Structures are given as structure tokens and as C-alpha cells.
Amino acid sequence: MTDLTALALNAAPQLPVAELHGAVCGLGVCHGEALPLLDLIDLVGEDALTDQQTVEAFVGASISDLRAEDLRFAPRLPADDTPLDGRLEALAQWCSGFLAGLAAGLARRGTGSLAECPDEVREIIRDLAAIAQVEAGGAADDTAEADLAELEEFVKVGALLIMTSFEHEPEDPAG
């Protein structure tokens, strides 16, 4: 178990790690390193989170990975030895959390609708929404494993592209 996964389990034991990590990353692509903790509390509910220090440690580590120049960022998903259905479900949870965090972050930025986002961002969001709706239940074979690996890479790159597209846009302080 990685340190980030352990932090997630300690920060919000009632939430799936993938969903929590996705939500933090969705907020993070909008806010940069100054992610307001209140936004996460509003998103997942105060009862879902443990103490402030643990939550801040998880958020800080997640944002640090997301913004790392060495591109070490990756959605927090189960290990490869987890059955395919479980990994696919976690990827869907990560995308769902990311989209919820992104929506909350865009609202704070003052972006009223997706129409105000660049075309590339809207396309990625549509694809992430489709992935969030995927249901497991297929046979696990080499093709399915390769498809899942491609989806995981797409999600990673998509999140980084969204973040990059927002980096040079000023946040609306009134938002």
C-alpha cells in the first residue's frame, strides 16, 4: 500500500480511495496548489472526513503529485493484482470524483458552464463522464487488460491536460 493510499484511507475511511483522490484532483486542476479545504468538505461532507491534519496531508500529497514536474501523477487505483472488475470500478469512481471536484472547482472559479471551457477540455470531460458510467462484468483477458491500461493512461493525461489548460486562466475571486 502506498503512502498516498494510506493517507486516503485515514482521511476518509468511508469513501473509496479512488473517488476521494479523483475529487481532490478535480478540485486541484482548478485551484492549483492553494486548494481550499472547505471546497473538499463541501463536496464530500464533513462527516466523511477525519481530522483536519490527516485530510490536509492527503490533499497536500495528492496536489504535489498532480503538479509534479516529473509527471509521477497517476489516478490512485488498486494494484494490478486486483481483479479487472475491481480496477475498472475504481477507475469509474475516480472519474466520477474528478468530475464532481472539477465542477465544484469551476463553480468557485466563476465558470458558469462547460461552454466557457476550451473545446479540448469539454471533449475530455465528455470522455471522463463516459468512463464514470462504465460497469464491470466482462471476461478478464489480455485484451481487456490492455484496454484498461489505455483507459488509465487516458484518464491520467486528460487530467493533466485539463490542469494545463487552466493554469494560465485567472481564477475569479468573486466565484
C-alpha positions in Angstrom: 0.0 0.0 0.0 1.4 3.4 -1.0 1.6 6.3 1.4 -1.0 8.2 -0.5 -3.4 5.3 -0.3 -2.8 5.0 3.4 -3.4 8.8 3.8 -6.6 8.5 1.8 -7.9 5.6 4.0 -7.1 7.6 7.1 -8.5 10.9 5.8 -11.9 9.4 4.7 -12.3 5.8 5.6 -15.9 5.7 4.4 -15.1 6.8 0.9 -13.4 4.7 -1.9 -9.8 5.8 -2.2 -10.2 6.3 -6.0 -13.3 8.6 -5.6 -11.6 10.7 -2.9 -8.4 11.1 -4.9 -10.4 11.9 -8.0 -12.3 14.6 -6.2 -9.2 16.2 -4.8 -7.5 16.1 -8.2 -10.6 17.6 -9.9 -10.5 20.5 -7.4 -6.8 20.7 -7.8 -6.8 21.2 -11.5 -8.9 24.3 -10.9 -7.2 25.7 -7.8 -3.5 24.8 -8.2 -1.6 24.3 -5.0 -4.0 26.6 -3.0 -6.9 24.2 -2.8 -9.4 25.4 -0.2 -10.1 22.6 2.2 -13.6 23.9 2.6 -14.3 23.0 -1.0 -13.4 19.4 -0.3 -15.6 19.5 2.8 -18.5 20.9 0.8 -18.0 18.3 -1.8 -17.8 15.1 0.3 -19.3 16.2 3.5 -17.7 16.9 6.8 -18.8 13.6 8.2 -16.9 11.7 5.6 -13.6 13.2 6.6 -11.5 12.6 9.7 -9.3 15.2 11.4 -8.0 18.3 9.6 -4.3 17.3 9.8 -4.8 14.0 8.1 -7.1 15.4 5.4 -4.6 18.3 4.8 -1.7 15.7 4.5 -3.7 13.7 1.9 -4.7 16.8 -0.1 -1.2 18.2 0.0 0.4 14.9 -1.2 -2.2 14.5 -3.9 -1.7 18.0 -5.2 2.0 17.7 -5.0 1.8 14.5 -7.2 -0.6 16.2 -9.6 1.7 19.1 -10.1 5.0 17.2 -10.1 7.3 18.1 -12.9 8.4 14.5 -13.2 4.9 13.5 -14.2 4.6 10.9 -11.4 0.9 11.7 -11.1 -1.4 8.8 -11.6 -5.0 8.2 -10.5 -5.0 6.3 -7.2 -6.3 2.9 -8.3 -6.0 -0.6 -6.9 -2.9 -2.6 -7.7 -2.6 -4.8 -10.9 -3.2 -7.9 -8.8 -6.7 -6.7 -8.1 -9.3 -8.4 -10.3 -10.1 -6.5 -13.5 -13.7 -5.7 -12.5 -12.4 -4.1 -9.3 -9.9 -1.9 -11.1 -12.5 -0.9 -13.7 -15.0 0.1 -10.9 -12.2 2.1 -9.2 -11.4 3.9 -12.4 -15.1 4.8 -12.8 -15.2 6.0 -9.2 -12.0 8.1 -9.8 -13.6 9.7 -12.9 -16.8 10.4 -11.0 -14.9 12.0 -8.1 -12.8 14.0 -10.5 -15.8 15.3 -12.4 -17.5 16.3 -9.1 -14.3 18.1 -7.9 -13.9 19.7 -11.3 -17.5 21.0 -11.3 -17.0 22.4 -7.8 -13.7 24.0 -8.7 -15.1 25.5 -11.9 -18.0 27.0 -9.9 -15.6 28.6 -7.5 -13.5 30.0 -10.4 -16.7 31.6 -11.7 -17.0 29.4 -14.8 -20.7 29.1 -15.2 -20.9 26.3 -17.7 -18.8 23.9 -19.7 -19.4 26.1 -22.8 -16.9 28.5 -21.3 -14.2 25.8 -21.2 -11.9 25.2 -24.2 -13.1 22.6 -26.7 -10.3 20.1 -25.7 -11.4 20.3 -22.1 -15.0 19.7 -23.0 -14.1 16.6 -25.0 -12.0 15.2 -22.2 -14.8 15.8 -19.7 -17.3 14.0 -22.0 -14.9 11.0 -22.2 -14.4 11.0 -18.4 -18.1 11.1 -17.9 -18.5 8.1 -20.2 -15.8 6.2 -18.3 -17.5 7.1 -15.0 -20.6 5.2 -16.3 -18.7 2.0 -17.2 -19.9 -1.1 -15.5 -17.7 -4.1 -14.9 -18.8 -7.5 -15.8 -16.7 -8.7 -18.8 -14.3 -11.5 -19.0 -10.7 -10.7 -18.0 -8.3 -11.4 -20.8 -5.2 -9.8 -22.3 -7.3 -7.5 -24.5 -9.4 -6.3 -21.5 -6.2 -5.7 -19.5 -4.7 -3.7 -22.4 -7.9 -1.7 -22.8 -8.0 -0.9 -19.1 -4.3 0.2 -19.2 -5.2 2.5 -22.1 -8.1 4.0 -20.2 -6.0 4.6 -17.2 -3.4 6.4 -19.3 -6.1 8.4 -21.0 -7.5 9.5 -17.6 -4.1 10.5 -16.4 -3.2 12.5 -19.5 -6.7 14.0 -19.6 -6.5 15.3 -16.0 -3.0 16.8 -16.7 -4.3 18.4 -20.0 -7.2 20.0 -18.1 -4.9 21.3 -15.5 -2.6 22.8 -18.0 -5.4 24.5 -19.8 -6.5 26.2 -16.6 -3.0 27.2 -15.4 -2.9 30.5 -17.3 -6.5 31.5 -16.7 -7.0 33.7 -13.7 -9.4 32.5 -11.0 -12.5 34.7 -10.5 -12.2 35.8 -6.9 -15.9 36.5 -6.8 -16.7 32.9 -7.7 
